[in-house]
Amino acid sequence: MIVKSVAMQAYQNALKIQSDAQGKIASNFKKPAAAQGGFMDALKGNLEKVNDLQNEKSSLATSFAAGKDHNVHELMITLQKAGLAMSMTSAVRSKIMQSYQELTKLQF
Protein backbone atom coordinates (compact mmCIF):
# COMPACT_ATOMS: atom_id res chain seq x y z
CA MET A 1 0.00 0.00 0.00
CA ILE A 2 2.79 2.42 0.93
CA VAL A 3 4.69 1.61 -2.26
CA LYS A 4 1.56 2.27 -4.27
CA SER A 5 1.01 5.72 -2.70
CA VAL A 6 4.70 6.66 -3.13
CA ALA A 7 4.57 5.60 -6.76
CA MET A 8 1.35 7.55 -7.27
CA GLN A 9 2.88 10.64 -5.62
CA ALA A 10 5.98 10.37 -7.86
CA TYR A 11 3.78 10.01 -10.92
CA GLN A 12 1.74 13.10 -10.00
CA ASN A 13 4.92 15.08 -9.34
CA ALA A 14 6.30 14.06 -12.75
CA LEU A 15 3.05 15.12 -14.44
CA LYS A 16 3.15 18.47 -12.65
CA ILE A 17 6.77 19.08 -13.65
CA GLN A 18 5.97 18.16 -17.25
CA SER A 19 2.94 20.45 -17.44
CA ASP A 20 4.95 23.32 -15.90
CA ALA A 21 7.71 22.80 -18.46
CA GLN A 22 5.21 22.77 -21.32
CA GLY A 23 3.65 25.96 -20.00
CA LYS A 24 7.05 27.67 -19.93
CA ILE A 25 7.87 26.49 -23.43
CA ALA A 26 4.50 27.65 -24.73
CA SER A 27 4.97 31.07 -23.14
CA ASN A 28 8.32 31.43 -24.93
CA PHE A 29 6.62 31.02 -28.30
CA LYS A 30 4.61 34.18 -28.70
CA LYS A 31 2.85 35.23 -31.83
CA PRO A 32 4.90 37.63 -33.89
CA ALA A 33 3.87 41.23 -33.61
CA ALA A 34 2.08 42.76 -36.53
CA ALA A 35 4.34 44.54 -38.95
CA GLN A 36 4.89 48.07 -37.69
CA GLY A 37 5.60 49.52 -41.07
CA GLY A 38 5.79 48.48 -44.62
CA PHE A 39 8.42 48.31 -47.24
CA MET A 40 8.26 52.06 -47.78
CA ASP A 41 8.97 52.81 -44.11
CA ALA A 42 11.93 50.43 -44.09
CA LEU A 43 13.26 51.95 -47.28
CA LYS A 44 12.93 55.49 -45.93
CA GLY A 45 14.68 54.56 -42.69
CA ASN A 46 17.57 52.95 -44.51
CA LEU A 47 17.91 55.86 -46.91
CA GLU A 48 18.10 58.21 -43.94
CA LYS A 49 20.90 56.09 -42.45
CA VAL A 50 22.79 56.19 -45.75
CA ASN A 51 22.31 59.95 -45.88
CA ASP A 52 23.64 60.27 -42.33
CA LEU A 53 26.72 58.24 -43.29
CA GLN A 54 27.29 60.46 -46.32
CA ASN A 55 26.97 63.60 -44.19
CA GLU A 56 29.39 62.19 -41.62
CA LYS A 57 31.84 61.33 -44.40
CA SER A 58 31.60 64.83 -45.80
CA SER A 59 32.12 66.51 -42.45
CA LEU A 60 35.11 64.30 -41.57
CA ALA A 61 36.72 64.87 -44.98
CA THR A 62 36.23 68.64 -44.65
CA SER A 63 37.64 68.59 -41.13
CA PHE A 64 40.65 66.57 -42.26
CA ALA A 65 41.28 68.82 -45.26
CA ALA A 66 41.12 71.89 -43.03
CA GLY A 67 43.72 70.37 -40.71
CA LYS A 68 41.41 70.23 -37.71
CA ASP A 69 41.42 66.45 -37.45
CA HIS A 70 44.44 64.18 -37.92
CA ASN A 71 42.74 60.81 -37.42
CA VAL A 72 43.28 59.21 -40.84
CA HIS A 73 42.05 55.79 -39.70
CA GLU A 74 38.64 57.09 -38.64
CA LEU A 75 38.36 59.04 -41.89
CA MET A 76 39.17 55.97 -44.00
CA ILE A 77 36.75 53.77 -42.06
CA THR A 78 33.99 56.35 -42.48
CA LEU A 79 34.75 56.64 -46.20
CA GLN A 80 34.51 52.87 -46.59
CA LYS A 81 31.27 52.66 -44.62
CA ALA A 82 29.68 55.43 -46.67
CA GLY A 83 30.90 53.92 -49.94
CA LEU A 84 29.61 50.47 -49.04
CA ALA A 85 26.26 51.87 -47.92
CA MET A 86 25.92 53.79 -51.17
CA SER A 87 26.80 50.76 -53.32
CA MET A 88 24.30 48.62 -51.41
CA THR A 89 21.66 51.31 -51.87
CA SER A 90 22.43 51.40 -55.57
CA ALA A 91 22.12 47.61 -55.79
CA VAL A 92 18.76 47.68 -53.99
CA ARG A 93 17.58 50.47 -56.29
CA SER A 94 18.60 48.44 -59.34
CA LYS A 95 16.72 45.39 -58.06
CA ILE A 96 13.63 47.47 -57.34
CA MET A 97 13.72 48.97 -60.82
CA GLN A 98 14.25 45.54 -62.36
CA SER A 99 11.27 44.18 -60.41
CA TYR A 100 9.13 47.12 -61.45
CA GLN A 101 10.01 46.55 -65.10
CA GLU A 102 9.11 42.88 -64.76
CA LEU A 103 5.75 43.82 -63.24
CA THR A 104 4.97 46.24 -66.05
CA LYS A 105 5.62 43.44 -68.57
CA LEU A 106 2.97 41.21 -66.97
CA GLN A 107 -0.27 40.92 -68.87
CA PHE A 108 -3.52 40.63 -66.98
N, C-alpha and C positions, 0 to 999 in steps of 0.2 A: 504494500500500500504506500509506504513512504517513498519507495523508488518510483512508483507511478506518479506521485505528486511532484517529486523533484524533476522528473522528466517532463511533466506537463508544464511546470514553471519555466524550465529551460527553453522549451518550445515556444512558450508565450513571449519570453524575453527575446528570443531570436526573431520572432515575427515583428515585435515592436521595433527592434533595431533595424530590420529590413525596411519597414514602412517609413521610419524616420529618414533613412538613407535615401529612399526613393523620393520622399518629399523634398529633401535638400537638393537632389539632382534636378527634380522638376522645377524648383524655384530658380535654379541657375539658367535654365533655358527659358528666357523670356521672349515674347514676340518682338520682332524688330520694330523699331519706331517708324512711323510713317515718314516718308521722305520730306525733309524740311524745305527743300528747294528743288528746283528742276535743273535741267542741263544748263539753262541760261544763267541761273544764279551761280552755278559752279564755274562756268566759263568766265563770268564777270569777276568773280573772286580771284581766279587764277590770273586773269589779265591784270588785275590791280597789283598782284604780287610781282608779276613780271615788270610792270611799270615802276614799282618801288625799287626793284633791283637795278633797273636802268638809271633811275634818279640817283641811287646810291653810287653807282659806277661813275656817273658824270660828276658828282660832287667830289668823290675821292680823286678822280683824275685831275680835276681843276685844282684841288688842294695840293696835289703832288706837283703839278706844273708850276704853281705859284711858290713852291718851296716851303709851304707851311707844314707839310707832312712828309716824313722820310721813310715811312713804312712801306717798302716796295712789295713785301710778301702779301700784306693785306690788300694792296691795290691789285696785284695779280690774281689773287683768289677771287676778289669781287668782280674783276673783269671776266674771269672764267665762268663764274656763276651766272652773270648777266648774259654772257654769250650762249651758254648752254640753255638757259631759260628761253632766250629768244629763238634759238633753233628748234627747241621743242614746241614752242608756240607756233612757229612757222609750219612744222610738221603736222600739228593738230589742225591748223587752218587748211592745209592742203588736203588732209583726209576729209574734213568737213565739206570742202568744195567738191571733192571727188564724189562723196556720197550724195550731195545735192544734185550733181550732174546725172548721177545714176537714177535718182528719183525722178528727175524731169524726163528721162528717157522712157520711164514706165508708161505703158498704155493701159488705161482703165476701160 
